[in-house]
């Protein structure tokens, strides 16, 4: 008889087949699972909650809610084993977000606390129009012990039914897309209205509307508006104004006689009080969360001046906006730009660290307007060798940045603030306060000694036992302007080496902002290389205190020279005759720059009108 050989692989297959033959049925005991839950089983007691939502809080929607309430009370009463826990309802709330849906969130919390066995709602769209929220909450309720089911009545979907998941996902997606379409249609409607000068006119203190919707001044309410604006221009805070209005029992547009600081601010910031309309000051980026954002050029805006009769003059309105902007940073009084009219700092603009309402273009115009023609001519003077003196044409003065920075006059500027080096402090003595001045056209930063009581002074140092120590100058109000003015990147730090200029008892520090070192985070360069498929550029991060992980970048023109040409180096901004007895006038006060902006009424005019309005209001009482 011939032998049959079986390989190991075949033997393994035989064993597997044998194992999967199973055992005899009579040897196996089957323990059955619980039957699938019957929604309408009379033997199972269920604590039932109902969720209803109406999209607006219009009083006419009250009947809709009451009808829903009555319907579900009757519906649940038909099942003897169902117990109505509560009807949860949200009015005037969108279903695309869970934010502000107080009753809905309370219902879910009660489910998680074991107080509810089942939720009934009219439809998927009533429950949630956001597919992520809808599916997420349903799954969360399923995972409860015991599970909580949701019955969507119109669609006849019960979420504890194993076959419900796909249908629910599809219907939730449809509900979300329906909201998307409605949102897009509404935005298109707004765009069409605004682009044709058709603006919405919500109720506004100081105005009534005629039958055509036009704004007509309500003289009694207008007194309150004028009082608010004139009090603020005179120097009162929004809190003080609110207290005064409450004391006078002046009603808001809704008839309330208790005022708050925020309600006063809202009136001060509403451009309609000066006869102007600006549409789309805010917008909603996502129809899902309905979060409102300030429109900073993200959407078209539409402005119409002289849209209706003004209660407040445009110039007073502009003045109020600037004053409110400055108040955020501790500034008080009316904001003004001051420009040096004469001396070696002619054309420099004084920076006030607490004034935020002026932009880069304001500084440019201020400097250009006040700078004298003589100063411009002096800047073009060519300096060369004097008779009998050596001729250094063709020679360059090596840049100090290429040498040890341990004893240099330098300043570091970032979006977080300005810090001067200790050598800069020593060059101005033990003064703790200075003024910062910039020349937009010449890209120059000047620093001159000042006093604490000077409105435009900044504290740049703290007094130590033996010497002053540098102090960070925070500049949330003015630094954005500075970065815009010089085209800087707010992610980088800029380091500039300066020089001291002194004549007699006058001293000033000067920094040339064309000659700027840039400290860039090394990781930013690495990321740039990765994103642009560039081979890693060779660079060495700086190993200095406070600058670890940074790459130093230099101006491109530095690669072509060691420094400035000898005679160009000696020709600085300070072209005054150093050998004469004439003063540099470094401490000269600046002249206010008004430009083309409308100027507010004088303080005397404001005070006169303020007294008159108060007399009229108090006389009525």
Helices and strands as residue ranges (DSSP letters): H 8-19, G 25-27, E 46-54, G 59-61, H 62-77, E 82-91, H 102-112, E 118-121, H 124-127, H 131-142, E 149-152, E 157-158, H 164-195, E 207-209, E 215-217, H 219-234, H 238-248, H 261-268, G 271-274, E 277-279, E 282-284, E 292-294, E 302-304, H 314-327, E 337-340, E 349-350, H 360-370, H 373-379, E 396-398, G 400-402, G 405-407, E 410-414, E 417-420, H 422-427, E 433-439, E 444-449, E 458-459, E 461-462, E 469-470, H 479-485, E 493-503, E 506-521, H 522-531, E 550-553, G 556-560, E 563-565, H 566-570, E 590-593, H 603-620
